Amino acid sequence: MDKVGILIVSKCLSSAAIIDTFARSERYAPEFYIAERQVNPLNFKRAKVHRVVPDLNVADVTKFASRHERQIDFGLTDTEDFVTAGGRDIVERETGIPMLCVTKEFAVEASKADQRLLFERICPKANPRYKVFDPSKYPSEGAAVADLRSFSKELDAGFAIKPDAPARGAGVGVWGKDFSTEEEAVAFFLNVYSKGRVVVEERIEGEESSFHAFSDGRHFVAAPLTRDYKRALDGDKGKLTGGMGSYRGPKEGLPFLPPSEWERVVRMERDAFEKWKGRGSNPALRGIVLYDALMHTRGGFKILERNSRGGNTEQICLLTTMLDDYVDVCYRMVDGSLKGIRFSNKASVVTCAVPLNYGTSANQAPGEAVDLDRAYALEKQRDGDLRVFPMDLRLDETGLTVMGSSRSVAVAGIAASLKEANAISDEGVSELGDKFRHRTDVGSETDIARSKEHLRRVRKA
């Protein structure tokens, strides 16, 4: 098999799944050059060369890449921090290694306000009503609050308050969930406003999905829709987190959406992409060029936000059901020949095992040692339909695997139906032991039925 050198810039989110997908190639022998924030146990085991860069600053990542540039064919990342900091621009300029992510110019994840302005230009029908509150434009906090009160009265269904800069869900507040009175909303607003620009958007009633698209700068390739679970507890209760899991169904759309919805989403997203990239080929738009959070509403769908890389758990759903060799897919993105990607007709459910105190008030000592052996044994026994991916775990100085404070392990179940995939994923998480907790309703029949009924009520109204 042909050797291929792959640079991975990792925040220990979906990188283990990316590496695992490459490692399953039947045509290539991947060699991984990994720069990541800590020693992820699976990534360290598979790396040809491993380097810890705790803050993943672009200068140190670039130095690492330059030492091995002759052996590396292309690179990927699982973190928006690298993308929005212009990581691709700098690595390519200094080393010549093609990076499969967008350039800094197109990394709109850096600003919620800039996203809204972009959508006004390329897809206005999918843009909800919004207003940007910039501290530099107001003489005082009181003036900004007065403007907030006035604007919020125009939004009958309530509103969401978002920090302009990414906050990974933690800084976002939604009417009816995070605040229910004007006074609570003002308090939430002022906390965010004290840190910089704030975007206030109309609250949109509906059901969410996540849309990914790959590109080589010319061609637009839509991936199957996925569904993310952002809140900490079953039944979509609890605090917003970075995501507790996700699923994709056996078809390109989602089971609570009519089939025509998928076609409308792809048509609009493709048209918007053409306007975004301009005429001809635009190599700056290469890789997973967009990961949009969509809300399916009474009158179609709206884009809640655009991310400049793949979703942390949603990407795992796509990688575990990709039929094409991922090395070939990446080569086609580099040389401009990406005309399609084949995905299987299987469902994938990804459940995150998290520390007991993640998104809750439970007490838990940081750095507890954990053992994944039982989960790995079940993975081997299941022979492909269960995958275990360490996330925020690290090897300490003694070789023990210890927990961090964020999502610890992603467990993917792959099967012909969502019901089966949910059961496999749940079984895998259960093998991790009692130091973790997880949502049990990711891709469950009950949750899908709830989504379907909710959307029916919204559209009937």
C-alpha positions as CSV (number, residue, x, y, z in Angstrom):
1,M,0.0,0.0,0.0
2,D,1.1,3.6,-0.7
3,K,2.3,5.6,2.3
4,V,0.5,8.9,2.9
5,G,1.7,11.4,5.5
6,I,-1.2,13.2,7.3
7,L,-0.8,16.2,9.6
8,I,-3.5,16.3,12.3
9,V,-4.0,19.5,14.4
10,S,-6.0,18.2,17.3
11,K,-8.0,19.7,20.2
12,C,-9.0,16.1,21.1
13,L,-12.6,16.6,19.8
14,S,-13.2,14.5,16.7
15,S,-9.5,13.8,15.8
16,A,-9.5,10.2,17.1
17,A,-12.4,9.5,14.7
18,I,-10.6,11.2,11.8
19,I,-7.5,9.2,12.5
20,D,-9.4,6.0,12.9
21,T,-11.2,6.6,9.5
22,F,-7.9,7.1,7.7
23,A,-6.4,4.0,9.5
24,R,-9.2,1.8,8.0
25,S,-8.0,2.6,4.5
26,E,-7.6,-0.5,2.3
27,R,-5.5,1.3,-0.3
28,Y,-3.1,3.4,1.8
29,A,-0.8,3.2,4.8
30,P,-1.3,6.4,6.6
31,E,1.4,7.9,8.8
32,F,0.2,10.5,11.3
33,Y,2.0,13.6,12.4
34,I,0.0,14.8,15.3
35,A,0.2,18.2,17.0
36,E,-2.4,18.3,19.8
37,R,-3.2,20.0,23.1
38,Q,-2.5,16.9,25.3
39,V,-1.6,13.2,25.0
40,N,-4.8,11.6,23.7
41,P,-4.3,7.9,24.3
42,L,-5.5,6.6,21.0
43,N,-3.9,9.4,18.9
44,F,-0.5,8.9,20.7
45,K,-0.6,5.2,20.0
46,R,-1.2,5.7,16.3
47,A,1.1,8.7,15.7
48,K,4.3,8.3,13.8
49,V,5.4,11.6,15.3
50,H,3.5,13.2,18.2
51,R,3.9,16.7,19.7
52,V,2.0,18.3,22.5
53,V,1.2,22.0,21.9
54,P,-1.0,22.9,24.9
55,D,-2.5,26.1,23.4
56,L,-2.3,24.9,19.7
57,N,-0.8,28.3,18.8
58,V,-0.3,28.5,15.0
59,A,3.4,29.4,15.2
60,D,4.4,26.2,17.1
61,V,2.1,24.0,15.0
62,T,3.8,25.5,11.9
63,K,7.2,24.8,13.3
64,F,6.2,21.2,13.9
65,A,4.8,20.8,10.4
66,S,7.9,22.4,8.8
67,R,10.2,19.7,10.3
68,H,8.2,17.0,8.5
69,E,6.9,18.8,5.5
70,R,8.6,16.4,3.0
71,Q,6.7,13.5,4.6
72,I,3.3,15.1,4.9
73,D,0.8,15.1,2.0
74,F,-2.0,17.1,3.5
75,G,-3.4,18.2,6.9
76,L,-6.7,18.4,8.8
77,T,-7.9,19.9,12.1
78,D,-10.8,19.2,14.5
79,T,-10.7,22.7,16.0
80,E,-12.1,26.0,14.9
81,D,-9.4,27.8,16.9
82,F,-6.8,26.8,14.4
83,V,-9.0,27.8,11.5
84,T,-10.1,31.2,12.7
85,A,-6.5,32.1,13.7
86,G,-5.5,31.6,10.0
87,G,-3.8,28.3,10.6
88,R,-4.2,27.2,7.0
89,D,-2.9,30.4,5.6
90,I,0.3,30.3,7.7
91,V,1.0,26.5,7.4
92,E,0.6,26.6,3.7
93,R,2.7,29.7,3.2
94,E,5.5,28.4,5.4
95,T,5.5,24.7,4.5
96,G,3.5,24.2,1.3
97,I,1.4,21.5,3.0
98,P,-2.2,21.6,1.7
99,M,-4.6,22.1,4.6
100,L,-8.1,20.9,4.3
101,C,-10.0,23.7,5.9
102,V,-11.0,27.2,4.9
103,T,-8.7,30.2,5.0
104,K,-9.0,32.9,7.6
105,E,-11.0,35.1,5.2
106,F,-13.8,32.5,5.1
107,A,-13.7,31.4,8.7
108,V,-17.0,33.1,9.6
109,E,-17.2,31.1,12.8
110,A,-15.1,33.8,14.4
111,S,-18.1,36.3,14.5
112,K,-21.8,35.8,14.9
113,A,-22.4,39.3,13.6
114,D,-20.3,38.7,10.4
115,Q,-22.3,35.5,9.8
116,R,-25.6,37.4,9.8
117,L,-24.2,40.0,7.4
118,L,-23.0,37.2,5.1
119,F,-26.4,35.5,5.1
120,E,-28.1,38.7,4.2
121,R,-26.0,38.6,1.0
122,I,-26.1,35.0,0.0
123,C,-29.3,33.5,1.6
124,P,-31.5,36.2,3.0
125,K,-34.6,33.9,3.3
126,A,-32.7,31.7,5.8
127,N,-31.6,34.6,8.0
128,P,-33.6,35.3,11.1
129,R,-34.3,38.8,12.3
130,Y,-31.4,40.1,14.4
131,K,-29.6,43.1,15.9
132,V,-26.0,43.6,16.7
133,F,-25.1,45.4,20.0
134,D,-21.6,46.9,19.9
135,P,-20.3,48.5,23.1
136,S,-18.3,50.9,21.0
137,K,-21.5,52.2,19.5
138,Y,-23.4,53.0,22.7
139,P,-22.6,55.8,25.1
140,S,-23.6,53.6,28.1
141,E,-24.9,50.2,29.2
142,G,-28.2,51.9,29.9
143,A,-28.5,53.0,26.2
144,A,-27.8,49.4,25.0
145,V,-30.3,48.0,27.5
146,A,-33.0,50.5,26.3
147,D,-32.3,49.4,22.7
148,L,-32.5,45.7,23.7
149,R,-35.9,46.3,25.4
150,S,-37.2,48.1,22.3
151,F,-36.0,45.5,19.9
152,S,-37.2,42.5,22.0
153,K,-40.7,43.9,22.0
154,E,-40.8,43.4,18.2
155,L,-40.0,39.7,18.6
156,D,-43.3,38.1,19.7
157,A,-41.8,34.6,20.1
158,G,-38.9,35.7,22.2
159,F,-35.2,35.9,21.4
160,A,-31.8,34.4,21.8
161,I,-28.7,36.3,23.1
162,K,-25.4,35.3,21.7
163,P,-21.8,36.5,22.2
164,D,-20.3,37.7,18.9
165,A,-17.2,35.5,19.4
166,P,-17.7,31.7,19.7
167,A,-18.6,30.5,23.2
168,R,-19.2,26.8,22.4
169,G,-22.8,27.0,23.5
170,A,-21.9,28.2,27.0
171,G,-22.6,31.9,26.4
172,V,-25.8,31.5,24.5
173,G,-29.1,32.2,26.2
174,V,-32.6,31.4,24.9
175,W,-35.9,32.9,26.0
176,G,-38.0,30.3,27.9
177,K,-35.0,28.2,28.8
178,D,-32.2,30.4,30.2
179,F,-34.4,33.4,31.1
180,S,-38.1,33.9,31.3
181,T,-38.5,37.5,32.4
182,E,-37.3,40.9,31.0
183,E,-35.1,41.4,34.1
184,E,-33.5,38.0,33.7
185,A,-32.9,38.6,30.0
186,V,-31.3,42.0,30.7
187,A,-29.0,40.4,33.4
188,F,-28.0,37.7,30.9
189,F,-27.4,40.3,28.2
190,L,-25.3,42.6,30.4
191,N,-23.0,39.6,31.3
192,V,-22.4,38.9,27.7
193,Y,-22.2,42.6,26.7
194,S,-19.4,43.2,29.3
195,K,-17.2,40.9,27.2
196,G,-17.8,42.5,23.7
197,R,-20.4,42.6,20.9
198,V,-23.7,40.8,21.3
199,V,-26.1,39.4,18.7
200,V,-29.7,39.3,19.6
201,E,-31.9,37.2,17.3
202,E,-35.5,36.3,17.1
203,R,-36.3,33.0,18.8
204,I,-37.4,30.5,16.2
205,E,-39.7,27.7,17.0
206,G,-38.9,24.4,15.3
207,E,-36.6,21.4,15.2
208,E,-32.8,21.5,14.6
209,S,-30.5,19.7,12.3
210,S,-26.9,20.1,11.3
211,F,-25.8,20.4,7.6
212,H,-22.2,19.7,6.4
213,A,-20.7,20.3,3.0
214,F,-17.4,19.3,1.6
215,S,-15.7,21.2,-1.2
216,D,-12.5,21.3,-3.3
217,G,-13.1,25.0,-4.0
218,R,-15.3,24.4,-7.0
219,H,-17.5,21.4,-6.4
220,F,-20.1,21.4,-3.6
221,V,-20.8,18.0,-1.9
222,A,-23.6,17.8,0.6
223,A,-23.3,15.2,3.4
224,P,-26.4,13.6,5.1
225,L,-28.2,15.7,7.7
226,T,-27.3,15.0,11.3
227,R,-29.0,15.9,14.6
228,D,-27.0,17.3,17.5
229,Y,-28.0,17.2,21.3
230,K,-26.7,20.4,22.9
231,R,-28.2,20.2,26.4
232,A,-26.8,18.2,29.3
233,L,-29.7,16.0,30.3
234,D,-32.3,13.6,28.7
235,G,-35.4,15.3,27.3
236,D,-33.3,18.3,26.2
237,K,-33.1,19.5,29.8
238,G,-30.3,21.2,31.6
239,K,-27.5,23.5,30.5
240,L,-26.2,24.1,27.0
241,T,-23.0,22.2,26.5
242,G,-20.6,21.6,23.6
243,G,-22.9,18.7,22.6
244,M,-23.8,15.4,24.2
245,G,-24.1,13.4,21.0
246,S,-25.7,13.2,17.6
247,Y,-27.2,10.9,15.0
248,R,-27.8,10.4,11.3
249,G,-30.5,8.2,9.9
250,P,-30.3,5.6,7.2
251,K,-31.4,8.1,4.6
252,E,-29.9,11.5,3.6
253,G,-32.6,13.4,5.5
254,L,-33.8,13.0,9.1
255,P,-36.7,10.8,10.2
256,F,-38.7,13.7,11.6
257,L,-38.5,15.7,8.3
258,P,-40.3,15.2,5.1
259,P,-38.0,14.0,2.3
260,S,-38.6,17.2,0.3
261,E,-37.0,19.1,3.1
262,W,-33.6,17.6,2.4
263,E,-33.9,18.6,-1.2
264,R,-34.8,22.2,-0.3
265,V,-31.9,22.5,2.1
266,V,-29.3,21.2,-0.4
267,R,-30.7,23.4,-3.1
268,M,-30.5,26.6,-1.0
269,E,-27.1,25.7,0.5
270,R,-25.6,25.0,-2.9
271,D,-26.9,28.3,-4.3
272,A,-25.6,30.2,-1.3
273,F,-22.2,28.5,-1.6
274,E,-22.0,29.6,-5.3
275,K,-22.6,33.2,-4.3
276,W,-20.1,32.9,-1.4
277,K,-17.2,31.5,-3.4
278,G,-17.7,33.7,-6.5
279,R,-17.0,32.7,-10.1
280,G,-15.0,29.7,-11.0
281,S,-12.9,27.9,-8.4
282,N,-12.0,29.3,-5.0
283,P,-9.3,27.2,-3.4
284,A,-9.8,29.1,-0.1
285,L,-13.0,27.1,0.3
286,R,-11.6,23.6,0.7
287,G,-12.3,20.8,3.2
288,I,-15.5,20.8,5.3
289,V,-16.4,24.3,4.2
290,L,-19.5,24.7,6.3
291,Y,-21.3,23.1,9.2
292,D,-24.6,24.9,9.6
293,A,-27.0,24.6,12.5
294,L,-30.4,24.8,10.9
295,M,-33.9,25.3,12.5
296,H,-36.8,23.8,10.6
297,T,-39.7,26.2,11.2
298,R,-43.2,26.8,10.2
299,G,-42.1,28.5,6.9
300,G,-39.1,26.4,5.9
301,F,-35.7,26.6,7.7
302,K,-33.3,29.2,9.1
303,I,-29.6,29.1,9.7
304,L,-28.8,29.6,13.3
305,E,-25.1,29.7,12.9
306,R,-22.3,28.7,10.6
307,N,-19.2,26.8,11.8
308,S,-15.9,26.7,9.9
309,R,-15.1,23.0,10.5
310,G,-16.9,19.7,11.1
311,G,-19.1,19.2,14.1
312,N,-17.5,17.5,17.0
313,T,-20.0,14.6,17.2
314,E,-21.9,15.1,13.9
315,Q,-18.6,14.6,11.9
316,I,-18.2,11.2,13.6
317,C,-21.7,10.2,12.4
318,L,-20.5,11.0,8.8
319,L,-17.1,9.4,9.1
320,T,-18.4,6.1,10.5
321,T,-20.8,5.8,7.5
322,M,-18.5,7.0,4.7
323,L,-18.1,4.4,2.0
324,D,-15.3,6.1,0.0
325,D,-11.8,5.9,1.2
326,Y,-11.2,9.1,3.2
327,V,-7.6,9.4,1.9
328,D,-9.0,9.4,-1.6
329,V,-11.6,12.0,-0.6
330,C,-8.9,14.3,0.7
331,Y,-6.7,13.9,-2.3
332,R,-9.7,14.8,-4.5
333,M,-10.2,17.9,-2.4
334,V,-6.5,18.9,-2.9
335,D,-6.5,18.4,-6.6
336,G,-9.9,19.8,-7.3
337,S,-11.7,16.7,-8.5
338,L,-14.2,16.2,-5.6
339,K,-17.5,15.5,-7.5
340,G,-19.1,13.4,-4.8
341,I,-18.7,11.3,-1.7
342,R,-20.6,8.0,-1.1
343,F,-22.2,7.4,2.3
344,S,-23.8,4.2,3.4
345,N,-27.5,3.7,4.1
346,K,-26.8,2.9,7.7
347,A,-27.7,4.9,10.8
348,S,-25.0,6.2,13.2
349,V,-25.6,7.2,16.8
350,V,-22.8,9.0,18.7
351,T,-23.2,9.3,22.4
352,C,-20.7,11.2,24.6
353,A,-19.6,9.9,27.9
354,V,-18.9,12.9,30.1
355,P,-17.7,13.6,33.7
356,L,-20.5,13.5,36.2
357,N,-20.2,17.2,36.8
358,Y,-20.2,18.2,33.1
359,G,-23.1,20.6,32.7
360,T,-24.4,19.8,36.2
361,S,-23.6,20.7,39.8
362,A,-22.2,17.2,40.7
363,N,-18.9,17.1,42.5
364,Q,-16.0,15.2,40.9
365,A,-12.3,15.3,41.4
366,P,-10.4,16.4,38.2
367,G,-7.8,14.0,36.8
368,E,-9.4,10.7,37.8
369,A,-7.9,7.6,36.3
370,V,-10.2,5.7,33.9
371,D,-10.1,2.3,32.2
372,L,-11.4,1.9,28.6
373,D,-10.4,-1.8,28.3
374,R,-14.0,-3.1,28.6
375,A,-15.3,-0.7,26.0
376,Y,-12.4,-1.6,23.7
377,A,-13.1,-5.3,24.2
378,L,-16.7,-4.8,23.2
379,E,-15.6,-2.7,20.2
380,K,-13.5,-5.6,19.0
381,Q,-16.3,-8.1,19.7
382,R,-18.8,-6.0,17.7
383,D,-16.5,-6.0,14.7
384,G,-17.2,-2.6,13.1
385,D,-20.6,-1.6,14.4
386,L,-19.2,0.0,17.6
387,R,-16.4,2.6,17.7
388,V,-14.8,4.1,20.8
389,F,-13.1,7.4,20.4
390,P,-11.3,9.1,23.3
391,M,-11.9,12.9,23.4
392,D,-10.8,14.9,26.5
393,L,-8.7,12.1,28.0
394,R,-4.9,12.2,28.4
395,L,-2.1,9.9,29.4
396,D,-0.3,11.2,32.5
397,E,3.4,10.9,33.3
398,T,2.8,7.3,34.7
399,G,1.0,6.1,31.6
400,L,-2.5,6.2,33.2
401,T,-5.5,7.5,31.2
402,V,-7.1,10.4,33.2
403,M,-10.2,12.5,32.7
404,G,-10.3,16.1,31.7
405,S,-13.2,18.5,32.4
406,S,-15.0,18.2,29.0
407,R,-16.5,15.4,27.0
408,S,-14.4,12.3,27.6
409,V,-15.3,9.6,25.1
410,A,-17.5,9.5,22.0
411,V,-19.1,6.1,21.4
412,A,-20.6,5.4,17.9
413,G,-23.1,2.7,17.2
414,I,-23.6,1.9,13.5
415,A,-26.6,-0.2,12.3
416,A,-29.4,-0.6,9.7
417,S,-31.8,1.4,12.0
418,L,-31.6,4.2,14.5
419,K,-33.1,2.0,17.1
420,E,-30.3,-0.6,16.7
421,A,-27.6,2.1,16.5
422,N,-28.9,3.8,19.7
423,A,-28.8,0.5,21.6
424,I,-25.3,-0.3,20.4
425,S,-24.0,3.1,21.4
426,D,-25.7,3.0,24.8
427,E,-24.2,-0.5,25.4
428,G,-20.7,0.8,24.6
429,V,-21.0,3.8,26.9
430,S,-22.2,1.6,29.7
431,E,-19.0,-0.4,29.5
432,L,-17.0,2.7,30.5
433,G,-18.1,2.5,34.1
434,D,-19.7,4.7,36.8
435,K,-17.3,7.7,36.6
436,F,-19.2,8.9,33.5
437,R,-22.7,9.8,32.7
438,H,-24.4,10.2,29.3
439,R,-27.7,11.0,27.6
440,T,-29.7,7.8,26.8
441,D,-32.1,9.4,24.3
442,V,-29.7,10.3,21.4
443,G,-31.5,9.0,18.3
444,S,-34.1,7.2,20.4
445,E,-37.6,6.4,19.1
446,T,-39.1,8.5,21.9
447,D,-37.0,11.6,21.0
448,I,-37.7,11.2,17.2
449,A,-41.4,10.9,17.9
450,R,-41.3,14.1,20.0
451,S,-39.4,15.9,17.2
452,K,-41.9,14.8,14.6
453,E,-44.9,15.8,16.7
454,H,-43.4,19.1,17.6
455,L,-42.6,20.0,14.0
456,R,-46.1,18.9,13.0
457,R,-47.7,21.3,15.6
458,V,-45.4,24.2,14.5
459,R,-46.2,23.8,10.8
460,K,-49.9,23.3,11.5
461,A,-50.0,26.5,13.5
